[in-house]
Amino acid sequence: MIKLTDQEFKDLYTFVKSNYGINLEKKRQLIESRMNSVLADKGFKNYTDYLKFVNSNPNEITVVLNKLTTNHTYFLREPEHFDFLTKTILPEIKVTNDATKEMRIWSAGCSTGEEAYTTIMTLKDFFGMDRWDYRILATDISTHVMESAKVGVYSPESIANIPKAWEKYFKKTPDDLYLLSDEIKREVIFRKLNLMDSFSFKKPFDLIFCRNVMIYFDQPTKDKLVNKYYDVLKPGGYLFIGHSETISRNATKFEYVQPSIYRKGK
Ligand SMILES: C[S@@+](CC[C@H](N)C(=O)[O-])C[C@H]1O[C@@H](n2cnc3c(N)ncnc32)[C@H](O)[C@@H]1O
């Protein structure tokens, strides 16, 4: 195993934190175990030389991010959010957006796509044959996870929580995995986006998911990001965060709705 020196460790975590918000200060071993094969495959004997290589090859940053981000997710994770979507948000939207029949949703930190695809299935259940335009933007800094999302092949564990009625969206592959149907896949647009960058969207969102992403950020980074979400939501729009996450109430204009659900005032 190639070990990090104290200085190399500091250089690497400072770079990742200042550019991507992710705090790896207590993750020295995780970095060493995940990065070892990258250095070994490319013939590097130490991190100093590898970090010089990263500095002069911007594409290599993608390799580092693909390795160091934590991407675990699954279908219907934190189901209370999808309940709230069906019972509270969608009936409201049906009335307020009736003229355009359009709904804009963003899955920020989408990983391998399960959150966005779960949302599409929930919307399909709700709207049925009613023709609404509800495509979802799904973004991440890791391109690797989004490539996998676009292919849409999932393990039995990943779909273990779905209701029976959604099984029709999956086809079992010869190696016992599950391929998601095009009917669902085509409703999600995947884009690379670093949440630390400034946002520029043509239209505001009705709903933003940013679940289990901010756990890696420190408080000032979280506060700044939450304010950026506020600015790109419609008045009355909702923000879902992960159940284990909190927003510092005095740093935000969001109204608290219930644990992990916030709303922009109308
Ligand atoms: C654990 S996954 C969350 C997936 C899904 N939202 C959920 O709740 O199951 C966290 C994702 O956040 C992404 N992420 C972390 N920092 C990011 C940043 N600065 N910009 C965009 N995405 C980021 C990671 O690449 C990872 O795919």
PDBQT file of the ligand as one rigid body, heavy atoms in Angstrom, charges set to zero:
ROOT
HETATM    1  C1  LIG A 301     -24.371   9.150  -0.855  1.00  0.00    +0.000 C 
HETATM    2  S1  LIG A 301     -24.645   9.862  -2.424  1.00  0.00    +0.000 S 
HETATM    3  C2  LIG A 301     -26.338  10.411  -2.247  1.00  0.00    +0.000 C 
HETATM    4  C3  LIG A 301     -27.264   9.824  -3.285  1.00  0.00    +0.000 C 
HETATM    5  C4  LIG A 301     -28.741  10.151  -3.083  1.00  0.00    +0.000 C 
HETATM    6  N1  LIG A 301     -28.954  11.574  -3.068  1.00  0.00    +0.000 N 
HETATM    7  C5  LIG A 301     -29.286   9.515  -1.823  1.00  0.00    +0.000 C 
HETATM    8  O1  LIG A 301     -29.693  10.193  -0.891  1.00  0.00    +0.000 OA
HETATM    9  O2  LIG A 301     -29.314   8.285  -1.763  1.00  0.00    +0.000 OA
HETATM   10  C6  LIG A 301     -23.737  11.393  -2.343  1.00  0.00    +0.000 C 
HETATM   11  C7  LIG A 301     -23.384  11.958  -3.719  1.00  0.00    +0.000 C 
HETATM   12  O3  LIG A 301     -23.010  13.336  -3.594  1.00  0.00    +0.000 OA
HETATM   13  C8  LIG A 301     -22.050  13.620  -4.589  1.00  0.00    +0.000 C 
HETATM   14  N2  LIG A 301     -21.306  14.847  -4.257  1.00  0.00    +0.000 N 
HETATM   15  C9  LIG A 301     -20.469  15.052  -3.210  1.00  0.00    +0.000 A 
HETATM   16  N3  LIG A 301     -19.943  16.291  -3.284  1.00  0.00    +0.000 NA
HETATM   17  C10 LIG A 301     -20.480  16.885  -4.382  1.00  0.00    +0.000 A 
HETATM   18  C11 LIG A 301     -20.303  18.171  -4.998  1.00  0.00    +0.000 A 
HETATM   19  N4  LIG A 301     -19.470  19.102  -4.504  1.00  0.00    +0.000 N 
HETATM   20  N5  LIG A 301     -21.014  18.436  -6.127  1.00  0.00    +0.000 NA
HETATM   21  C12 LIG A 301     -21.850  17.499  -6.648  1.00  0.00    +0.000 A 
HETATM   22  N6  LIG A 301     -22.042  16.268  -6.127  1.00  0.00    +0.000 NA
HETATM   23  C13 LIG A 301     -21.351  15.957  -5.008  1.00  0.00    +0.000 A 
HETATM   24  C14 LIG A 301     -21.173  12.367  -4.566  1.00  0.00    +0.000 C 
HETATM   25  O4  LIG A 301     -20.429  12.222  -5.766  1.00  0.00    +0.000 OA
HETATM   26  C15 LIG A 301     -22.217  11.247  -4.353  1.00  0.00    +0.000 C 
HETATM   27  O5  LIG A 301     -22.595  10.648  -5.566  1.00  0.00    +0.000 OA
ENDROOT
TORSDOF 0
